[in-house]
Amino acid sequence: MGKLLGLLLFAAAGGLVRAESIDNFRLLDQYGKSHELYYLADKKAVVIMVQGNGCPIVRNALPAFAELQRAYSGRGVEFLLINSNLQDNRESILEEAREFAIDLPILDDETQLIGEALGLTRTAEVLLIDPQDWSLRYRGPIDDRLHYERQKPQAGEHYLRDALEAVIKGESPAVSRRQVKGCIINFPQRNSKHRRDDISYSDTIAPLLQHKCVSCHTPGGIGPWAMTDYNMILGFSPMIREVVRTGRMPPWHADPHIQRFREDNSLSPEETKTLVHWIEAGSPRGSGPDPLAALQPQADDWQLGPPDLVVKLPRFDVPATGVIDYQYPLVANPLERDVWVKAVAVRPGDRSVLHHLIVGSAQHKPKQQNSNSVFENYLVTYAPGMDPYEYPADTGVKIAKGGFFAFQAHYTTSGKATSDETEVGFYFHDEPPENILRHHAIVDFSLSIPPRVEAHEEAAYFAFENDAIIYSLFPHAHYRGRSSVFELLRADGSRETLLSVPRYDFNWQRMYTLSEPLRVAAGSKLLHRTTYDNSAKNPANPDPDRHVTWGEQSFEEMLYGSFMFQWVGETPDNRIHDRRRNRAALSFGFLDKDINGRLEPQELAKGGHKRLSRHFKKLDIDGDGGLDIDEFIRARSRGNGDTIADRSRPRLPD
C-alpha cells in the first residue's frame, strides 16, 4: 500500500511493536498552518516531540528542545511538536503555546490516527526521522535530566543530540530506542482494536463513501476509478487510507475550525477515524447488501427543471495524456432582452475530463484569450459534485442583451482521448429581483515573488463604504499558491477570519459559500492574503529560479480573491457605486500596503503611480498626507497616471 505514516510490525496478537519507517502525513498546527512531512525531504533530519497540555515533564523538556532547535536548525534539521491528546484541541493547544512561549509548530492530531500509527504512548518522547528514506532512527527522551516528580540540575547524557550528530554524518545512532518518562496518552480506539471488525461496510462505510466520494468516483466521473462495489473499495483501500491521511481527498481545502460552508464534502474527524480504522482492520465485508453496487449512473437531467436558456460550449477535444492549458471559450448571447439570473446549472459533456468551469458574461470580445471576460459579470463556478447554484433569495445578476457568455474551462486528461460539449442552463427571474448580487475582486497587480522563496506573502483589500452582506469567497492563485486567507477588518479594530485555505491547490478551484451570510458594516475591510511557494520543494513550481510577477499564465502568478455580496439597500432602481468607483477600489486595495485607508507618496510610487506621486501635494486636497478614495478617484479622472492597474485589471460589472 506504500508507506502511509508507518510500515508497522505487529506481534502475533496484533499489538503494535514498533514503527520502523514513517510515511507521509499532513496536519494543521495551532495557528491553522498546514504541515506535510514529505515536504521536508531536503532536511538532514526531522525531529518530532510529543507535546501534551498540562504535562509537567513536557513543560520542563521544552527549553532543552528549543535549545536544540536553535543549535541545529541552521544545520538542516526541522523541529516540530505533535499533540495527540483526546482532551486537547486547537484552541487549548494555542493557549498553552502562548502561556509557555512555545514558538514551534504544534501539530494537532485531532483524530489520533497519526499518534496511533506512530505507536505513541507518552508525551515528551522525541522521534528522530531520516528524510533520506524516512526511517525512524531514534525514539526516546531528549536526555536523562527529567524523571517523575524530580529532575537533575543538568543532563549527564544527551541522547537526542548524540543521535542527531550520527544521522547528520550518515551514521546510525548507537542506541535507537530508550524508555521515556512522560504523561500517558489515552488511545481508546487503539486499545479496542477488536471493535474495528464491527464497523459495518453495508451500514457505515458504503453510505459514507456514497455521500462524500461517489459524485466524482462514479462511472464516467472525474475520479480516476469508480466506486462501483465492495471489491473496488477493497482493492483501493490502501490508497484511500493514504489520500485521506495526507489530506489529498476529499478535495476540500477550507479549514473546518474557521467557518462552515455549503457543499462541504470534507470528512469530519469521526468519519475519518471510522474509515481509516475500518481499512486498518482489513476492510471487512461483513453482512448486508452492497449499497454501492445498487447505485445507478448519475442522471443528466436538469435538477431544477428545464432551464430558461441552455448555452452549449464549443466542442473541445481532450487528448489521452498531457497537461491542458485553461480554455476561455466565448458563445454569442442569443437573448434580445435583458434578463436577471436566479440560478445556474452545469451539465458536463464528459464528466471524466471537466475539472471545473467558471461562467460569466461580457459585453465586449477580448483581443486575446484570458480570464478577464469571465469575471466581467461573474455568474457561477462549477466543480464535480456541486449541485446547481441557486442565488440567495431575492437576489440576481443582470445579463444585458447582446455580448457573449464567457467561460474558463479546466480540462484534465483521463488516459483516453475524448471530446466535451458541456451545457450550461440559466434560470431567470420573471421580474427584476429585490436585490442585486454583486461580484468583486481583490487583486495585487504589483505582486513580486523572489526566486527560491518558500513562503512569500502578498495582500490586498476591499473597503466597504456601505453596509453589505457577504455570501461567498473565492481564492485564486497559480501553481505557486501555498495558502490563502480572507479576513474581515472591522472599523473598531477587531478581526475575524472568514476563510482559511491552509493548503491551496490550483487544481481544485472552488467558490466557498458561507452557510450563513455575513452582514458587514460600512468602514470594514475584506483583506485577502496569499502565501506563495517559489522554491524547488514545490513539486508544481514551473521554475524556482524565476522572479515571478502578475500574469494570466500558470507560470506567472496572481493574488486574486473574489467574493459575492450585496449592498444593503441596493435595488435595480437604486444602484450603489458605479464602474469607476469599483475600479478605483480595486487599485486602492493593493496600493495601500499599510491598510490605513490612505495612499501615501511612497505607496503610489511603488505601485506604478509615479505621476500621482509627483503631483501629490496638489492632489491631497485635505492636506492629511494621503489620498483617500475620493481624492484618488478625482486624481485618476484627471489622467494623472495609473500604469499597472490600467494595464492589467480585469473588467468589472456596472
N, C-alpha and C positions, 0 to 999 in steps of 0.2 A: 504493500500500500504506500510505499515511500515513507520517509520519516515524517512524523506528524507531531512533534513535540517530544517524542521519545521512543526509541526502539527498546521495548520493555522486556525484561526477563522475568518470568513468573515461576514460582515454586509449583510443585506438583499440586498443591491445594489451591492454586490460583492466586496466591498472595503476591504483592509487588515486592521484589527483592531489591532492584537497583535500576536506575536509568543510566544506560551506557552511552547513549547519544541523545542529543536534543534536537528535536525537529522544529520547524518554523512555527511561530505563533505571533499573534498581534493582540495587544491590549492597550487600553487607554490609561493615562496616568491621572493623578489627582486634579490636573488642570484640563482634562479632556483632550490631551495631545496623544496622537497615535504613535505607537512604537512597535516595530516589526523586528524580530530577532535577526532574520537573514539580511536585513538592510545593513547590518553591522559586519558584513563579510570582509571589509577591508581592515578591520581591527586586529591587533595582535592577540587580544583576549577580551572576553566579556565576563564580568563578574556580577552576579545577581545575589543580593542579600534578602532574606525573608524577613519582612517587617510585619509588625502587628501592633495596633494601638494599645497603649496601656501596659505593654510588656516592659518591665524594668531592665531586663537583660538587653533587649533591643535598644532601648534608650541609652544605656551605658556603652553599647557597642558602636553606636553611630559615630562618635568622634573619631574612633580608630578607622572606621570605614571611610569617613570623609578625608582623613589624613592620607590614606592610601590612594583615594581618588585624586587628590591634589598631586601626589607623587608620581602616579602612573598614567594619568590621562594624557600627559604630553608624550608618553611613550607608546601611545596607540591602544590603550586599554579603556574600555567602556564600563561604567559602573551604573547599575540600576538597582532598584528595590522592587519587591513584589509583595503584595498583601493578598492572602487567600482566606482571611478570617471570615467566618459567617457573620459575625457581629459587627464588622466594619463595612462602611460604604464610602463612596467618593467624598461625600461631604465631611464625614468624620475623619477620613484619612487626610483631607486638606487641612482640617482644623489641627490635627496632630502635627502635620508638617510645619504649619505656621508657628505653633507653640514651641516646638523644639528645633526651629530653624533648619529644617531639612530642605535643602535646595536641590536634591536629586529627584529624578522621576520615580514615583511610587506606582507601579503598575497594579491596577485594580482587577484582580482575578475574581470577578463577582460570581461567576458560575462555578468556581473551584476546579474547573476542568484542567487548567494548567498545573495547579498545585497537585492534583491527583496524579497526573501523568508523571510529574517530576518526583513523586514519592516523598513530598514534603511531610514532615511530622511535627517539627518545632520551628518557632521563629529563631532569628539570629543565626541561622545556618547560611553559609555562603556557597554558591555554586560557581565554579570556575570553568568556563567553556572555551574551547579552542575553535575559532571560526575556520580553521583550515579544513576540518572535517566535522565540526560541530560536536566533537566528543566532549564528554564531561570529564575533566582532568582532575578536579578536586572538589570534594564537598565536606563541609565541617565548619568548625568555628574559625573566626579570624585569627585568634591567638589563644593563649592559655590563661588570660588575665581574669575572665569572668566565670563565676560559679554561682550557684543558687545562694542568695542572701549574703554573699561575701565576694570580695574581689581583691586581687593583688594590686599593690601600688603601681607596678609596671609589669608588662608581659615578659616572660622569660623565653617563650617560644612564639615565633611569628609564622604560623602555618600558611596563611594566605600569601603573605609576602614571599615566602620561600617557593611556594607553588607557582606564583606569578613569574618569578625570575626564571624558573625552569622552563615554563611554557614559552616565554618570550625568546629564550635561547633555542627553542625547538627540542627541548628535552622533556622527559616525563618526571613529574614530581616524585619525590622519594616516597611519600605516603599519599594515597589518593582519597582516603576517606577516614574521618575521625568522628567520634560521637560529639554532638553539640548540646550545650546547655541552652535551653530556651523555653518559651511558653508553648504548651501543646496546642496544635491546630486541630479542630474538630472537622473531620471529613465524613459526615454521616452516610453519604452515598457510597463512598469507598468502603466503609465498614459494613455495608449491607449489599454486597455485590450480587447476592443471590436474588435480590428483588429486581434486578435489571432483566432477568429472564422473564419476569411477569409483565414487562411492558408489551402491550398488545400492538402488533403490526396492524391488525384489522381495525381496531378501535381508536388507536392513538397515532401511530406513525403515518399510515397512509392518509388519513384525513389532514394531518399536519402538512404533509408534502403537497397534497391537493390544494390546500389553502394558500401556501406560501411559494410553491415552486412550479407547479404543473402549468401555469399560464405561459411560461417560457419553455419548459421541458415537456412539450407536447408534440405529437407528430406534425411536422411542418412548422414548428415553432423556432424561435431564435436560439433556444438551447441546443447544444451540440448532440444531445441524446434525449430520448423521450422516456418519461416515467410511465411506462405502459402497464407494468405489473410487478409483482414481488421479485421475480428473478432479475429484472433490470436493476431494482434497488439493491438487491443483494450483491450483484456484480460490481456496482459502483459505490458500495458503502464506504470503502476506504477513502475514495475520492471525495465523497460527501463530507466525511469527517474532517478531511484536510481543509476543504474550502470554507467550511463553517468555522473552524477554529482559527483560520487566518483571516477571516472577515471578508473573503472574496465573494461569498454567496450567503444569503440572497443579496443582490446588488442594491443595497440601501445604505446610504453613507451618512445620514444625519445622526448626530449624537443624541441618543434617546434620553439623556439626562437633561437636555436643554428645553425642548418643546415637543409637542405631539403634532403629527401631520396626517392629513388624509392620505389614503393609498399607501400607508406604511406597511411594507411587506417584510420587514425585518423579523427575525426570530427573537422572542423575549428570552431572558436568561433561563427561565424554566423550560421553555421549548428547546433551547439549545442543549441544556443538560439532558433532557429526555431523549433527544435524537442521538446525541453522541454516546450516551450510556447504552442505548439500545444497540448501536453499532459495535461498541466495545464488548457487548455480551455475545457477539457473533451474529447480529441481525436475525434473531429467531423469527421464524414464520408464525408459529403458534396456530391457533384455530381461528375460524371465522372466515367470511368471504374476503375477497381481494377488491377493495373499493377502486383501486387504480385500473384494474382490468375491466371494470364496468363503465369507465368513463367514455363518453362519446367525443368525437373530434369537435374542436371548437367551431361553433356556428359562425358563418359570415354574415348573419342578419344584422341589420342596424338595430342596436339595443334600444334606442329611443324612438323607434319607428321610422318611417320613410322621411328622409331629410327634405328640407325645402329646396336645397341646391346640392348637387353632387358634382365635385370637381375631380377629374382624373388627372393624375400626374403623367407626364410623358413616360413612355416605356424606357426602363433603364436596364441594360444588360450587365449582370453581375458575373464576373469570372469565377472560376472554381477556387482560386487562391489569390493571395496578394492583399495589399492594403489599398483601399479606395479613398480618394480624396472626397471631402464633403461635396455634395451636389447642390446646386442652387437653381432648380427649375422655376420657370415662370409660366403661368397659364392665364390667358386673357380672361378678364372678368366679363361674363356674358350678361350680367344684370344691367337693365336700363333704368334702374331706380336705386336710390339709397336704401340700405337695409340696416337693421340693428340685430346683431348676432346675440343669441342667448345660450347656445351650446354648439360644440363641435365634436364630431366623431371621426375616427380614422379607421379605415378598413384596408390593411396591407394587402398588396397583391401576392407577395410571398413573405410570410411571417418569419421564415428562416433567415432572411437577409436584411430586413428593415430593422435597423438597430434603434434609430429614433428619427422623429420627424418634427420640425418646428414649422408652424403655419402662421402666415401673416398676409397682409395685403399692402399694395403700394400703388401710388398714382403714376409713377414715372418709371420707365425701364432704365436700369443702371447701365453705365458704359462698360462695366466689367462685372463678372460673376463674383459676388461676395455675399456676406450675411446682412448687409445694410438693409436691403429691401424687406427681408422677412421681419425685421424689427421696426420698420416704419410704422406699421399698425399691427402689432403682435396680437395673435389670437389664441394659440394653444401650443403646447409641447406634448408629443406622444412618445411613450416608451412602452415596450412589451409588457402586457399585464395591466395596463391602465384602462379604466373604463372611459366612456365618453365624458368629456369635460363640460359640465353644466355650470354656467357662471352663477355667482351669488344672486340671490333673489332680488328682483327689481333692478338689475344692472345689465348693461350690454355694451358692445363695441360696435361702432358705426363703420360700415363699409360703404364708401362712396361709389356711385356708379362709374363704370369705366375702369381703366387701370388694369392691374394684374393681381392675381393671387401669387404670393411668393412663398417659397419653401426652402428649408435647409434639410436635406436628406442625408442620413448617415447609413451607408450600406456596409455590411461585413460579409466576407466570403464564408461559404459553408462546406467547401470541398467538392462542389459540383457547380457547373455553370447553370445560371438560371436568369430569368427576367422578372422584373417587378413593374406593376402598374397599380400603384396604390390609389385609393379613392378617399376623398375627404368629404364628409357630409356636414352641411351647415343648417342650423335651425334658427329661424328668425322670430323676433317679436312681431306681434300683429300691430302694435303701436310702439312708439318710442318708449323706452323704459324710464323709470323714475330717476335712475342714477347712471352716470357714465362710468364704466370700468376703464381705468387708465393703466398704461404700461409705461414704465420709465427705466432708464439705465443709469447705473453708477459706473463711471469709467475713469481710467487714467491713461490718456494718450501719451503721457510723458514717461511712462514706466521705463526703467533701465535696470536690467538684471546683469550683474557682473558674471564673468566666466567662473565655472567650477565652485560656485557658492551653493551650499546645501540648503540653506534656509534664508531666502531673501524676501522681505515683505514689502508690499505696496498697498496703499489705502486711498480711498476717496469717499465722498459722502453726498447725500442729497438732503437739502434743508426743506422741511415742511413749513411753508408760510401760512398755511391754513390747517385746521383740523382735518384729519384724514383717517381712513380705515385701510389697513394693510391686509391683503388676502393671501399673497403667495410670494415666494422668494426664489430666485434662480441664479446660482453661482456658475460662472463660466470662466475657464482658463483653457490652456492648451496642454501639451504633453509635460510641461514643467510644473504645472499646478500641483501643489502638495497638500494644501489645506485651505479652507475658506470659511469666513465668518461674516455674519450680519449682526450688527449691534445697534440698539436704539439708544441715542444720547438725548436725554430729556433736558429741558431748559433749566431744571433745578439742579443739574449736575449728576443725577443718577444715571446708571447704565443698565441695560438689560440685553443679554444675548438672545437673539431671536432664532438664529440658525448657526450651528457649527457643523462643518463637514471636516472631521479630523483627517480623513484620507480621501482627498479629491481624486476622482478617476475620470479622465477625459472621455473614456469610452462609455460612460453612463451619464449622459446629460439629463437632468431632471429638474422640473419645477416642483418646489416643496410648498404645498398648500396648507396653511395653518388650520388645525382642527377648529379653532375658534378665531374669527377675525379679530384683529387688534386695532383698537382706536388709539391714535396718537394725537397729541396736542400740538397746535401751532408753536413753532420755536424748537421742535425736536429735530434731530438729525438722524438719518439712517446711514450708518457707517459700514462700508464693505471693505474687508481686508482679505488678501490672498497671499499665501506664502508659496514661494517657488523653489524647486529643487533643480538647480542647473549644474549639478555635479555628475561625475561619471557613475555614481552609485544609483542614480535614477535610471532604471532599465529602459524607460521610454524616451530618454533625452536624445533628441536628434544630433546634438553637437555640444558637448560641455565646454568647448573652447570658444564658443560664440558669445559675444556680448549681445544680449537679447533686448530688442525693443518692441514696441507695439506693432502688430501686423495681423492680417487676416489669415495667413498661412499657419499651419500647425507647427512649423519650425520656428515661428515667431511667437509672441505671447500677447495676452490680453489680461487686463483687470476689467472684468465686465460682470457686474452684478445687477440683474434686473429684478423688478418687482411689480406686482399688480395691486392696484389700490383704487380708492375713490376719494375724491374730495367731499367732505361732509357739506351737503347743501348744493352740490353741483348737479344740475339737470341739463338735458339737451338744450333748453332755452336759456340757461344761466351758466355759461362756462366760466371756470376759474382758471386763469392763466392762458397764455397763447403760446404759439410755437417759439416766438422769440425768447420769451421768458424761460421756457423749458430748455432751450438750447443754452442759454446763459447759465442756468442752474447746473447743467451737465458739465460745463467747463469750470465753473466756480468750485464745484465739489472736489476736483483733483488739484486745482491750483492752490487752494487754501490748505497748505500742508500742516499748519498748527491748529486747524479746526477752530479758529476763533471768530469765524463769520466775517472776516475782513481779508482783503488781499493787499499785502504789503509789497513795496517795490521789488524786494529780492525774490518774492514768490512769483511775481509777474515775469521778471526777467528769466528765471529758471524754467518757467512754464512756457516759454516761447512767445511772450508778450513784451518784447523789448521796447516797442514803441509806446505801449501803455506805461511802461516803467519810466521812459524818458519824459513823458508829459504828465507824470504822476501828480505833481502839486496842483496843476490846473484841473485835473480830473477829480481830485479829492475835495469835493465841494464843501463838506462839513469840516474839513481840516483835522480829522481824527487820526490821521496816519495810515489809513487803509481804505480801500474801496469796498463799500457794501454792495449788495446785489443790484440795487437801483443805480448806483454810480457806475458799476461795471457794465450794465446794460446800456446806459447812456454813452459810455465811452466807446463801446463796440459799435453802436449805431452811428458814431461819428467817423468810423473807419480808421480807428487808431491802432488797428493791428490785432490779429487773432490767428496765429500761424498754425500751431499744432492742432488746436481744436477744429478750426475750419477745414483743415486738410484731411482729417481722418474721421470726423464724427459720424455716427450713424444717423439716419433720418429719424425724426421724431414725429408722432402724430400731432395734428392740431388739437 
